[in-house]
């Protein structure tokens, strides 16, 4: 099933309905050929009663206009000094982009309005340097934005701020996104860029808790590609302001926005403000999810097929690993009290979440449960993953004689000739 299929979307609707998403779109994406498709994704969000605020940058357009007019801009993204010539370029670029966005939203039957909701003041003199027309967000006109959202209007916010005297200042769009998200108590900030996500030392980071990102910025900040560094810094600021999730995605990917929002794996980077992972006991309503989750493992002969009746009979033994309330892995602990042994069974991680340490977390969880129950030994049977259990889980190869009598009988009947792996429980 594609992540954008209806069933994939439906499971998220209850938690997202009437929530506010801040979409911060780089200027280069607005003029990309995929932008029309991105606006279709925005239309889907609106149809699901998700409130959307769209903020755009203009760095790419400022650079292009500067080249056309043979002007050397004092900065491109609104973070350095903005002289009068650069402010003029920024005004022209921002106005053009805002118009293009309004046109695109209208083409999708979406009501939208350009706003002057950012009240700014001059950044001033920093370390002896006057930043001239570069501004800093003083406050956000929350009342205006809330009124528009309540009427089903998409506010479009350019990278410009205005003071009480009607003066205009250039502001950084990444920072504007954080300020607006904080003011509106948004659920998500989604940075839509030309990069696949946060790239650090050449590797794409798929998900990271904010404390780890902050540490990475402090100790290895030069590992981030320059054009994405601002996103990383503002993701930290957003999470610290109370925004639960910050996403960084590639706006050139077809249906990328929907895939990021409505699938467990997403397409880019997720920065989260708290632990969004949880291991919990399975419930009766989870039986189908367990069967769907393990279907691929059964087909590859990695797992034994379990019928609904089999799972329901031993449902108390099963646990699910969830990400944002969606199961991505499972495990079972079958107990043989007379022998004080437990069997780790049905361990499976969705392929989209492999190599993220989830399997090891589930093994550790089962070990802790076993200790709580006073078990002295864990066994597990495997036909293909035995090296994983040995290297990652600390299991040693045993023999069928290590199995409890009831389990030995099933083992002999199955004909699978699985390897038996054993781990002695050390006291906690």
N, C-alpha and C positions, 0 to 999 in steps of 0.2 A: 504493500500500500504506500503510495506517495504521501509524504508528510502533509501535503496540502489537500489531500482527499477529505471529503466531508466528515468521515468518522474520526479522522485524526484531529480535525478542528473542534468537533463537538465536545470532546472531553475537557477542553480548556475554557469553553465559553462561560461556565458558571463563575470561574475565578477571575475572569477578565471583564465581564459585563459592567458597564458604567465606570470602569477604571480609566485613568488618563495615561496615555503613552506620549512621550516627547520624542519626535523624530528629528534628529539633527543631521541634515544632509549637506555633504560637501558640495561646493559649487561645481566641481568637475563632474559630479553625478547628475546634476540638473540638466546638463547639456549632453549627457551620454544617451545613446540610442535606447538603452534599457529603461530610461526614466519613465516612459509612458507605461511600461509594465509595472514599475514600482508604484505608480499612482493607482493602478488597478488593485494592487495589494492594499493600498490605503483605503480604497473604496470597500474592500472586503472587511477591513477592520471596522469601518464606520457602520457597515450593515449589521455587524455583530454587537452594536451599541458600545463600542470602544471609542472613547474620546481621544482625538488626535490633535496635537499641536505640532506644526511643522516649522522648524527653524533651519535657515540655510546659511551657508558660508558663501564667500565670493573670491577666495584667494586665486583660483585658476583664472577667473575672468579679469581680476585686477592685473595679473601678470600679462594676460593677452592684450588688454587695452594699453598697458604701459608700452608694450612692444610696438603696437600700432602707432602710438602717438610719440614714440621716441622719448618716453619719460622714464626716469629711474625711480621706481617706487621706494619709499623709505621703509616699508615693510609690506608683506603680503597678507598676513593672517590676523592683523589687529592686535598683535601682542607687543610690538615694539613702538618706535616713534612713528606717528602719522603726521606728515607735513601737509600743507594745504593742497599741493598737487596730488598727493596720494589719496587724500580725503575725497577730492573731486572724482578720481578714478573709482573709488569705492562706492560713492553715491551712484554713479552711472551703472556700474556693474550690478550692485544690489537691486536697483530699480528694474533693470532688465530681467534679472533672475526672478524677482518677485512676480513680475508680469507673466513670465513663462510658467511659473508654478500655478498661478491663478488660472491661466488658460488651460493647463493640463487638468486641474481639479474640476473645472467647469465641463471639460470634455467627458468627465466621468460622473456628471450629474451631482457633483459635490459642491455645496455652498462653502465659500471661503472668503476671508477678508484679510488684507494686509493691515498690520497694526503698528501703533507707536507705543506699545506696552512696556518698552524698556526705558526706564528713567535712569539716566547716567550722569555722571559728573567727570571732569577731567581726571585722568590718572595722575596728572601733576608731575612734579619733579622727583625723580627717583635717582638716588646716588649722584645728585648734581645734574642730571639730564632731564630736560623738559620734554615730556612725551607729547606735547602739543595737542593734536586732535584725537589722540587715543583715549578712549573712555573706559570707565569702570562702572559696572552695574550697581546702581544705588538701591533701586527697588524695582519690583515688577508690578504693573497695574493688574493685580489679581482680579479685581472686580470686573474689569473690561473683558479679560480672558474667560472668566467663569460665565459671564453673560453670553458671550459668543458660543461657548461650548454647550450651554443649556439650550440654545436655539439650533443646535446641530450644525454650527458653522465651524469650519477648520481655520483657526488663526494661523496666519503665515507671518513669521517674524524674521526680518532681515538682520544682518549683523551691524545694526546701527542703534545708537541710543540717543535720547533727547533730554535736554535739561529744561528747567522751568522758564528759561529765557528763549526757548526755541532753537537753541544751538544743537548741532548734530555732531556726534562723536562716533568714531569707529570702535566697535567692540568685538571681541573674539567670540565666534559663534559657539565654540565648545563650552566656553564659560557661560554664555547666555542659556544654553540648554540646561546646565546645572541650576542656574538661578530660577529659571521658569519651572523646572521640575520640583525644586524645593518649595516654591511659592504655591504650586498647585497640588502638592503632595502626590505627585505622580507615582505610578507603579513601576514604570520602566523609562529609562533613557536609552534610545537606540541610535548609535552613531553609524551613519551610512556613508561609507568611504570607498576609495578605490583599492583598498587592501582587503585581504581575506579575514583579517582580524588583527589581534595583537601579535606582531612578529617580534620575537626576542631571540637574538643570536641565530637568526635564520629559521627558527622553528615557530610554527603557529601554536599559540596557547589556546586551548579549547575552553577551559574554565578555570577560575581562580578565585579564592576568597580574597576579599579586599586587603586583609592584613598581609597576605603573601605578596600581593601586587605592590603594596606600599614598600615592603622590604626590598623587593626586586628593584624598584625605582631608586631607593636609597643606596643600594649596594652595587647594582649592575645596570644603572640607568642608561649607560651608553650602549647597551645591547639592543635597545629598541631602535627601529628604523625612525629617522627624524620626523617623517610626516605623520607618524602614528603616536609619537611621544606625548603630544598634547592630549590625545584621547585617553591614554593611560593615566595621566595626571588628573584629568577631570573625572575619570571613572572613580578614582579614589575619593575625590571631593564630593561626588554625587552620593556614593555609599555612606560617607561620613555625615552627609546632610539628611540621611534617612531614606534614600531611594533604595528599595530592595535589590533591584537588578539593573545592571548596565550591560548592554550588548554592543558589540562592534562588528559590523558585517560589511561585506562587499556588495555595493549597490548595483554592480554590473551582472550579478547572478540572477538569472530568470527565476521569479517567484521566491527569491532569497529572503525577503522580509517575512513572508508567510511561513517559510520553512524554519526560520529562526524562532518565530513566536509560537508556532503550533506543532513543534516536534521536540522530542526529548534531546536529540543530538544537536539540532540546530546546524548552522553553516559557518558561524564565526566564533567569536570569543564571548563568553559570559563571565562577568565579574559580579559576585554576589556579596551582599552585606552580612549575611549570616549563613550558618550551615543549612543548606537546602537539601541535604541527603538524610535519609532515615531508613533504618531497618526496623520492620514491624512484623508482628504475627499476621499470617494470612487469614482472611475471612472467607466465608462461603461465597461471597460475591466475587472473590479473586480467583476462583478455580479456573474460569475461562482464560483469565490473563496468564495464569501459570502454564496452561496448555499451549496458548499462543506463543508465549515467551520461549518455551522449550521445544517447540515444533521443529525448528531447524536442527537442534541437537539430536532429536530423535531420528530425523531423516538421515543424519550423518552417522548414525549408530553410536553417537557419543553418549546418549542417554537411553535408558529403558523407557518404552512407551508406558505412560500412566493414564488410565482411563479416569473419567470424572469421578466414578464411584471409588476408585482406588485413592484418589487424592482426598475426596471428601471423608473417607473412612479414617484417614490419618492427618486430617487438616491441621490439628493442633501442633504437628511436627514442622509445618512449613512456615517460612519467613520470606518476605519480599524486601528488596532494596529499592527504594524510591528516590527519584529526583523530581522535585516539585510535584509530589503526589502522583507520579506516574512510575509504574514498576519497570525497572530495567534489568533486574537480576533476581534470582531466587535461590533458596537452599532449604534443605530439610535436615532435621536431626531426629533420627529414629532411635529410641532408647530401649536397651535390653537390661532392665534393672537387676535381674538375678546375676548376670555376669559383670555388672557395673561397667557396661560398655555402651557406647553410642556410635551410630553410623551417620557419617556426613554423606548426604545423598542429594541428588537433583540439583547440584551446583551448576548454575548456568548464567552467563552474562550476555546480554544482547550484544551482537557483534559491533554495533555502533558505539558501544561504551567499553570495548576491550582496551587493554593497556592503560587503564586509569586506576588500577589498584583495587577495583571493586571486589574481585574474586578473593584477594587476600583479606579484605575487610570482613567478608562473609565467613571465611575460614576462622578468623580470629573471633568473630561473634559466636560461632558454633563452639569453639574451644571454651570461651567464657561461660556459655550456657552449660556445657558439660561439667565444668568445675562447680558451678552453682548446684548442680544436681548430684554432686559427689561421685561422678563417674571417674574411673581411673584410666580409661583408654578410649580413643576414638579410632574407628576403622572407616575406610572408604574403599570403594571398588571402582576401577577405571579401566577402560580398554584403550583409550587414546591420550588421556591427560595425566598419566601417572608421573611423568617427569615433572609436570607443573606442581603436583602435590609434594613431590620430593624436594624440589628446589625452592619453591615459594612457601610451602606449608610445613616443611620440616617432617614429613612422613617418611617412614622407612618401609621397605618392601617386606611383606609378611607372606603367610601361606593361608590356604583355605581353612587350615586347622585353627587359625586365630578367630574365625567367625563364631558367633554364638550358634548353638545347635539349630535354632529356628531359621537363622539367616543362612547357615550352611546348606540346609535343605533346599532353599530357594536358589542358592548359588548353583548347586549341582543340577537342578532342573532347568535352569536358564540356558545352559550350553554356551554362554558368552565367553567363558574362560577369562574373565576379567582378572587383572592383577589385584591382589589384596594389599592394601597399604595400612600401616598401623602407626599410631602416635600415642605415646604414654603421656598422661596428664601430670604435669608438675603442679604442686599446690600453689594457689594464688599468692 
